[in-house]
Amino acid sequence: MNLSNRRSLLSVLALALCSSIAFAADDYPNRTVRVVVPYPAGGIADKVAREVAEQLQQRLKQTVVVENRSGAAGNIGFEHVARQPADGYTLLLAPASNLTVQPVLFKRLSYDLERDFTPVSLLVQTPQVLLVHPALPVDSVQSLIDYSKKNPGKVNYGVSVGAYSHLAGELLRSRTGADLTAIPYQGSAPAINDLLAGQTQFIFNEVITAIPHIQSGKLKPLAVAYGSRAPWLPKVPTTAEAGFPDFEVTSWYGIVARSGTPAPVVDRLARELRAIVQSPDFRKRYDDIGAFTVGSSPEEFGRFIQSETRKWTAVVKQAEIQPN
């Protein structure tokens, strides 16, 4: 084949590829779309995924189902999605820590965040609040620290390994010398359940899931790890007001897809997701229970992930958290 014919063939192949991508985008979706949640049902990740999926199904006019694939601190769900075709039919509801610090918390991962996933849209953010069981004789962050030092080995807190709630506890321990022991759970829901039962003594948890337990009096808030008082808990001091400046922890959840998913498909999903979370009804629903809705472009979400990765990787190293 001479050079001229080779160039012609390459041009035809490139045109065919562009046409197939355009067709795929125009035809998308023509079958069920799955949203994988890498944590168990009952937690905030599952809640966000199901409420977004319900609205996405209406907008796409195609079935959208939620599939829980929990285990290994979210790694099982991530690994599963990393093995799926890059066609936009398998999406991943990704919690913050899984997209930022997982590579420094685990020695071996079967997937690569940069290679295997592409950002679609940031959905919601919610501050973390420090909660204690009412039976624990403390009424401030400092008194919790003092109590732990006077009662070594008796102050435990539930964590999803690597989640921001885990990092918050480790950061508090490393900064103050408190005697705190992390107890691993497969998601925030079982960790909260054991705290409610008095099996553990405190937890860092998203405001969005903490409010009902605070309102019922079953759990006591000591501080919100946010730059200003949370509008949902106006009487609860910030961590800075409690004597711990620069201690802010805000959880967030977004949607990612397999790398290589056609850009028109990713862009359409981002537009639909933004419209969903920024709609007055959805926004009010989350504002009422303790979260800020966002909605972003893939590019905006990508830059946000990079910024959060730098911040929290430094925290992991500062807290001297050893990889599993």
C-alpha positions as CSV (number, residue, x, y, z in Angstrom):
1,M,0.0,0.0,0.0
2,N,1.5,3.3,-1.0
3,L,1.6,6.4,1.2
4,S,-1.3,8.1,-0.5
5,N,-3.6,5.1,-0.1
6,R,-2.5,4.6,3.5
7,R,-3.5,8.2,4.3
8,S,-6.8,7.7,2.6
9,L,-7.5,4.6,4.7
10,L,-6.6,6.4,7.9
11,S,-8.9,9.2,7.0
12,V,-11.7,6.8,6.3
13,L,-11.1,5.0,9.6
14,A,-11.0,8.3,11.6
15,L,-14.2,9.4,9.9
16,A,-15.8,6.1,10.8
17,L,-14.7,6.4,14.4
18,C,-16.1,9.9,14.7
19,S,-19.3,8.8,13.1
20,S,-19.6,5.8,15.5
21,I,-19.0,8.0,18.5
22,A,-21.6,10.6,17.3
23,F,-24.1,7.7,16.7
24,A,-23.4,6.3,20.1
25,A,-24.1,9.7,21.7
26,D,-27.2,10.3,19.7
27,D,-28.5,6.8,20.5
28,Y,-27.6,6.9,24.2
29,P,-29.1,5.4,26.2
30,N,-30.9,2.6,24.4
31,R,-30.8,0.2,27.4
32,T,-30.6,0.1,31.2
33,V,-28.1,2.4,32.9
34,R,-26.6,1.1,36.1
35,V,-25.3,3.3,39.0
36,V,-22.9,1.3,41.2
37,V,-22.6,2.3,44.8
38,P,-19.4,1.0,46.5
39,Y,-21.0,1.0,50.0
40,P,-24.0,-0.8,51.6
41,A,-27.6,0.4,51.4
42,G,-28.7,2.8,54.1
43,G,-25.8,5.3,54.0
44,I,-25.6,8.7,52.4
45,A,-23.9,7.4,49.3
46,D,-26.8,5.0,48.7
47,K,-29.3,7.7,49.4
48,V,-27.8,10.2,46.9
49,A,-27.5,7.5,44.3
50,R,-31.1,6.4,44.5
51,E,-32.6,9.8,44.5
52,V,-30.4,10.9,41.6
53,A,-31.1,7.7,39.7
54,E,-34.9,8.2,40.0
55,Q,-34.6,11.6,38.4
56,L,-32.1,10.6,35.8
57,Q,-34.4,7.8,34.7
58,Q,-37.1,10.3,34.0
59,R,-34.8,12.6,32.1
60,L,-33.1,9.9,30.0
61,K,-36.4,8.1,29.5
62,Q,-34.6,4.8,30.1
63,T,-34.4,2.5,33.1
64,V,-31.7,3.5,35.7
65,V,-31.0,1.0,38.5
66,V,-28.8,1.3,41.6
67,E,-26.5,-1.6,42.4
68,N,-24.7,-1.9,45.7
69,R,-21.2,-3.5,45.5
70,S,-19.7,-2.9,48.9
71,G,-16.6,-4.2,50.6
72,A,-12.9,-3.4,51.0
73,A,-13.5,0.3,51.8
74,G,-15.3,0.8,48.5
75,N,-12.5,-0.9,46.4
76,I,-14.8,-3.7,45.3
77,G,-17.2,-1.4,43.6
78,F,-14.5,0.7,42.0
79,E,-12.8,-2.5,40.7
80,H,-16.0,-3.7,39.2
81,V,-16.7,-0.4,37.3
82,A,-13.1,-0.3,36.2
83,R,-13.7,-3.6,34.3
84,Q,-16.9,-2.5,32.5
85,P,-17.1,-1.2,29.0
86,A,-16.5,2.6,28.5
87,D,-19.9,3.2,27.1
88,G,-21.8,5.2,29.8
89,Y,-24.0,2.4,30.8
90,T,-22.2,1.7,34.1
91,L,-21.7,4.8,36.3
92,L,-20.1,5.0,39.7
93,L,-21.4,7.0,42.7
94,A,-18.0,8.0,44.2
95,P,-17.5,9.2,47.7
96,A,-14.7,11.8,48.2
97,S,-12.0,9.7,49.9
98,N,-12.2,7.0,47.2
99,L,-11.4,9.5,44.5
100,T,-8.6,11.2,46.4
101,V,-6.6,9.3,49.1
102,Q,-7.3,5.7,48.3
103,P,-4.0,5.2,46.5
104,V,-2.0,6.3,49.6
105,L,-4.2,4.3,52.0
106,F,-3.8,1.0,50.2
107,K,-0.6,-0.6,49.1
108,R,-2.2,-2.5,46.2
109,L,-5.2,-1.4,44.2
110,S,-6.5,-3.3,41.2
111,Y,-7.5,-0.1,39.5
112,D,-5.9,3.3,38.7
113,L,-8.0,6.4,39.4
114,E,-6.5,8.5,36.6
115,R,-6.3,5.7,34.1
116,D,-9.7,4.0,34.7
117,F,-12.1,6.8,35.6
118,T,-13.3,10.1,34.1
119,P,-15.2,12.8,36.1
120,V,-18.8,13.5,35.2
121,S,-20.3,15.7,37.9
122,L,-20.0,16.7,41.6
123,L,-23.4,16.2,43.2
124,V,-23.6,17.1,46.9
125,Q,-21.4,18.2,49.8
126,T,-22.1,17.9,53.5
127,P,-19.9,19.0,56.5
128,Q,-18.8,16.5,59.1
129,V,-20.0,16.7,62.7
130,L,-18.4,15.1,65.8
131,L,-21.0,13.1,67.6
132,V,-20.8,11.3,70.9
133,H,-23.1,8.8,72.7
134,P,-25.0,10.7,75.4
135,A,-23.7,8.3,78.1
136,L,-20.2,9.5,77.5
137,P,-19.4,12.2,80.2
138,V,-18.1,14.9,77.8
139,D,-19.6,18.1,76.5
140,S,-16.8,19.5,74.3
141,V,-14.1,18.4,71.9
142,Q,-11.5,19.2,74.6
143,S,-13.3,17.2,77.2
144,L,-13.4,14.3,74.8
145,I,-9.7,14.5,74.4
146,D,-9.1,14.8,78.1
147,Y,-11.4,11.9,78.9
148,S,-9.6,9.6,76.3
149,K,-6.2,10.4,77.9
150,K,-7.6,9.5,81.4
151,N,-9.2,6.4,80.1
152,P,-6.8,4.8,77.7
153,G,-8.2,2.2,75.3
154,K,-11.8,3.1,76.2
155,V,-12.7,5.6,73.5
156,N,-13.5,4.0,70.2
157,Y,-15.0,5.5,67.0
158,G,-16.5,3.8,64.0
159,V,-15.0,4.4,60.5
160,S,-15.3,3.4,56.9
161,V,-11.6,2.9,56.3
162,G,-10.1,5.8,54.4
163,A,-13.3,7.8,54.4
164,Y,-13.1,11.5,55.4
165,S,-14.7,10.6,58.7
166,H,-11.8,8.2,59.3
167,L,-9.3,10.9,58.3
168,A,-10.9,13.4,60.6
169,G,-10.6,11.1,63.6
170,E,-6.9,10.3,62.8
171,L,-6.2,14.0,62.4
172,L,-7.7,14.8,65.7
173,R,-5.7,12.0,67.3
174,S,-2.4,13.1,65.7
175,R,-2.8,16.8,66.6
176,T,-3.9,16.3,70.2
177,G,-2.3,13.0,71.4
178,A,-5.8,11.8,72.3
179,D,-6.2,8.0,72.9
180,L,-8.6,7.2,70.2
181,T,-9.1,3.8,68.5
182,A,-10.7,3.5,65.0
183,I,-13.0,0.5,64.6
184,P,-13.6,-0.4,60.9
185,Y,-17.1,-0.9,59.4
186,Q,-18.4,-1.6,55.9
187,G,-20.0,1.9,55.6
188,S,-21.4,4.6,57.8
189,A,-24.8,3.1,58.5
190,P,-23.5,0.1,60.6
191,A,-21.0,2.4,62.3
192,I,-23.8,4.7,63.4
193,N,-25.9,1.8,64.5
194,D,-23.1,0.6,66.9
195,L,-22.7,4.1,68.2
196,L,-26.4,4.3,68.9
197,A,-26.1,1.0,70.8
198,G,-23.2,2.3,72.9
199,Q,-20.7,-0.1,71.4
200,T,-18.5,2.8,70.4
201,Q,-18.1,6.2,71.9
202,F,-18.0,8.8,69.1
203,I,-17.9,9.3,65.4
204,F,-17.3,11.9,62.7
205,N,-20.3,11.8,60.4
206,E,-22.0,13.8,57.7
207,V,-24.4,16.3,59.0
208,I,-27.0,15.0,56.5
209,T,-27.3,11.6,58.2
210,A,-26.5,13.0,61.7
211,I,-29.4,15.4,62.1
212,P,-32.2,12.9,62.8
213,H,-30.1,11.3,65.6
214,I,-29.3,14.7,67.0
215,Q,-33.0,15.9,66.9
216,S,-34.1,12.7,68.7
217,G,-31.5,13.1,71.4
218,K,-29.9,9.8,70.7
219,L,-26.6,11.4,69.8
220,K,-24.9,14.6,71.1
221,P,-23.0,16.9,68.7
222,L,-19.8,18.5,70.0
223,A,-18.6,20.4,66.9
224,V,-19.1,20.8,63.2
225,A,-15.9,20.6,61.2
226,Y,-16.7,23.5,58.9
227,G,-15.6,27.1,58.4
228,S,-18.8,28.6,59.7
229,R,-21.7,27.3,61.8
230,A,-23.8,24.9,59.8
231,P,-27.3,26.4,59.1
232,W,-28.9,23.1,60.2
233,L,-27.1,23.1,63.6
234,P,-26.8,26.8,64.5
235,K,-26.2,26.1,68.2
236,V,-23.3,23.7,67.6
237,P,-19.8,25.4,67.6
238,T,-17.4,24.9,64.7
239,T,-14.1,23.1,65.4
240,A,-12.4,26.4,65.2
241,E,-14.6,27.8,67.9
242,A,-13.9,24.7,69.9
243,G,-10.2,25.5,69.8
244,F,-9.1,23.6,66.7
245,P,-8.5,26.0,63.8
246,D,-8.0,24.8,60.3
247,F,-9.9,21.6,61.1
248,E,-12.5,21.4,58.3
249,V,-13.9,18.2,56.9
250,T,-16.6,18.3,54.2
251,S,-17.7,15.0,52.6
252,W,-18.8,15.0,49.0
253,Y,-20.2,12.7,46.4
254,G,-20.0,12.7,42.6
255,I,-20.5,10.6,39.5
256,V,-17.6,9.2,37.5
257,A,-17.6,6.9,34.4
258,R,-15.1,4.6,32.8
259,S,-12.2,6.4,31.1
260,G,-12.8,6.3,27.3
261,T,-16.5,6.9,27.6
262,P,-17.4,9.1,24.5
263,A,-17.2,12.8,25.4
264,P,-20.7,13.5,24.1
265,V,-22.1,10.9,26.5
266,V,-20.1,12.2,29.4
267,D,-21.2,15.8,28.6
268,R,-24.9,14.8,28.3
269,L,-24.8,13.0,31.7
270,A,-23.1,16.0,33.3
271,R,-25.8,18.3,31.9
272,E,-28.6,16.0,33.1
273,L,-27.1,15.6,36.6
274,R,-26.5,19.3,37.0
275,A,-30.1,19.9,36.1
276,I,-31.3,17.3,38.6
277,V,-29.3,18.6,41.6
278,Q,-29.8,22.2,40.9
279,S,-33.6,21.9,40.5
280,P,-35.5,23.8,43.2
281,D,-37.2,20.6,44.5
282,F,-34.0,18.6,44.8
283,R,-32.0,21.5,46.2
284,K,-34.6,22.2,48.9
285,R,-34.8,18.5,49.7
286,Y,-31.1,18.4,50.5
287,D,-31.0,21.8,52.0
288,D,-33.7,20.7,54.5
289,I,-31.6,17.8,55.7
290,G,-28.1,19.1,55.8
291,A,-26.3,19.2,52.4
292,F,-25.4,21.6,49.7
293,T,-26.2,20.5,46.1
294,V,-23.6,21.4,43.5
295,G,-23.7,20.1,39.9
296,S,-20.6,20.7,37.8
297,S,-19.0,20.1,34.4
298,P,-16.6,17.2,34.0
299,E,-13.7,19.7,33.8
300,E,-14.8,21.5,37.0
301,F,-15.2,18.2,38.8
302,G,-11.7,17.1,37.6
303,R,-10.0,20.2,39.0
304,F,-11.9,19.8,42.3
305,I,-10.7,16.2,42.6
306,Q,-7.1,17.3,42.0
307,S,-7.3,20.0,44.7
308,E,-8.9,17.7,47.3
309,T,-6.3,15.0,46.5
310,R,-3.5,17.3,47.3
311,K,-5.1,18.5,50.5
312,W,-6.0,15.1,51.9
313,T,-2.9,13.3,50.9
314,A,-1.0,15.8,53.0
315,V,-3.4,15.1,55.9
316,V,-2.8,11.3,55.6
317,K,1.0,11.9,55.8
318,Q,0.7,14.4,58.6
319,A,-1.5,11.9,60.6
320,E,1.0,9.1,59.8
321,I,-1.8,6.8,58.6
322,Q,-0.1,3.6,57.4
323,P,-1.4,2.0,54.2
324,N,-3.2,-1.3,54.4
